[in-house]
Amino acid sequence: MDNPQRRLRILKEPGAGPIINAPPVIANESHTIDFLCGACGTVLMHAHHNQPLHHLLIHCTECGANNATDA
């Protein structure tokens, strides 16, 4: 069975805060949801749906997009 998926929000300009490059995939917690790059759909993070990493910018190494982990 496939895990549920959620696309992250793309940021045109990265703000202040930590920036992480992915893939490789970030594993925050148990693998219950796949968080995808909002631009290309690459899996960037595996996390529990109620506990994503907040205030984090994930730079997609596949397409170069900056993804916000906050909705």
C-alpha positions as a LaTeX table, in Angstrom:
\begin{tabular}{lrrr}
\hline
Residue & $x$ (\AA) & $y$ (\AA) & $z$ (\AA) \\
\hline
Met1 & 0.00 & 0.00 & 0.00 \\
Asp2 & 1.31 & 3.44 & $-0.92$ \\
Asn3 & 1.76 & 6.13 & 1.70 \\
Pro4 & $-0.38$ & 9.27 & 1.56 \\
Gln5 & 1.35 & 12.19 & $-0.13$ \\
Arg6 & 1.36 & 15.95 & 0.39 \\
Arg7 & 3.02 & 18.54 & $-1.84$ \\
Leu8 & 5.00 & 21.22 & $-0.06$ \\
Arg9 & 4.57 & 24.93 & $-0.80$ \\
Ile10 & 7.17 & 26.50 & $-3.10$ \\
Leu11 & 8.94 & 29.68 & $-2.00$ \\
Lys12 & 10.24 & 32.05 & $-4.66$ \\
Glu13 & 12.69 & 33.67 & $-2.22$ \\
Pro14 & 14.10 & 31.67 & 0.69 \\
Gly15 & 13.63 & 33.39 & 4.03 \\
Ala16 & 15.61 & 33.15 & 7.21 \\
Gly17 & 15.92 & 29.79 & 8.89 \\
Pro18 & 17.53 & 26.42 & 8.41 \\
Ile19 & 17.90 & 25.08 & 4.88 \\
Ile20 & 18.26 & 21.36 & 4.21 \\
Asn21 & 19.02 & 19.73 & 0.86 \\
Ala22 & 16.97 & 16.68 & $-0.13$ \\
Pro23 & 17.03 & 14.07 & $-1.49$ \\
Pro24 & 18.38 & 12.11 & 0.24 \\
Val25 & 15.01 & 11.87 & 1.94 \\
Ile26 & 14.66 & 13.41 & 5.40 \\
Ala27 & 13.15 & 10.94 & 7.89 \\
Asn28 & 11.47 & 12.88 & 10.69 \\
Glu29 & 9.42 & 10.12 & 12.25 \\
Ser30 & 7.62 & 6.96 & 11.30 \\
His31 & 7.02 & 6.74 & 7.58 \\
Thr32 & 3.34 & 7.61 & 7.43 \\
Ile33 & 3.21 & 10.38 & 4.80 \\
Asp34 & 5.48 & 11.38 & 1.92 \\
Phe35 & 6.10 & 15.12 & 1.61 \\
Leu36 & 6.80 & 15.97 & $-2.03$ \\
Cys37 & 8.58 & 18.83 & $-3.76$ \\
Gly38 & 5.89 & 21.29 & $-4.80$ \\
Ala39 & 7.56 & 21.75 & $-8.18$ \\
Cys40 & 8.72 & 18.33 & $-9.40$ \\
Gly41 & 7.04 & 15.82 & $-7.05$ \\
Thr42 & 10.25 & 14.25 & $-5.71$ \\
Val43 & 9.85 & 12.75 & $-2.22$ \\
Leu44 & 11.76 & 15.05 & 0.14 \\
Met45 & 10.62 & 13.96 & 3.59 \\
His46 & 8.92 & 11.05 & 5.38 \\
Ala47 & 7.06 & 12.16 & 8.49 \\
His48 & 4.02 & 11.60 & 10.65 \\
His49 & 1.14 & 13.71 & 9.32 \\
Asn50 & 0.72 & 15.60 & 12.63 \\
Gln51 & 4.42 & 16.32 & 13.18 \\
Pro52 & 6.16 & 17.76 & 10.12 \\
Leu53 & 9.30 & 19.80 & 10.64 \\
His54 & 8.20 & 23.41 & 11.11 \\
His55 & 9.97 & 26.56 & 9.89 \\
Leu56 & 12.29 & 24.57 & 7.66 \\
Leu57 & 13.24 & 25.18 & 4.06 \\
Ile58 & 13.96 & 22.11 & 1.97 \\
His59 & 15.97 & 22.76 & $-1.19$ \\
Cys60 & 15.15 & 20.07 & $-3.77$ \\
Thr61 & 18.37 & 18.75 & $-5.25$ \\
Glu62 & 16.43 & 17.35 & $-8.23$ \\
Cys63 & 14.94 & 20.62 & $-9.56$ \\
Gly64 & 16.34 & 23.42 & $-7.37$ \\
Ala65 & 12.98 & 24.52 & $-5.89$ \\
Asn66 & 12.77 & 25.83 & $-2.33$ \\
Asn67 & 9.99 & 24.12 & $-0.36$ \\
Ala68 & 8.40 & 25.35 & 2.88 \\
Thr69 & 7.37 & 22.74 & 5.46 \\
Asp70 & 4.71 & 25.06 & 6.90 \\
Ala71 & 1.37 & 25.17 & 5.11 \\
\hline
\end{tabular}
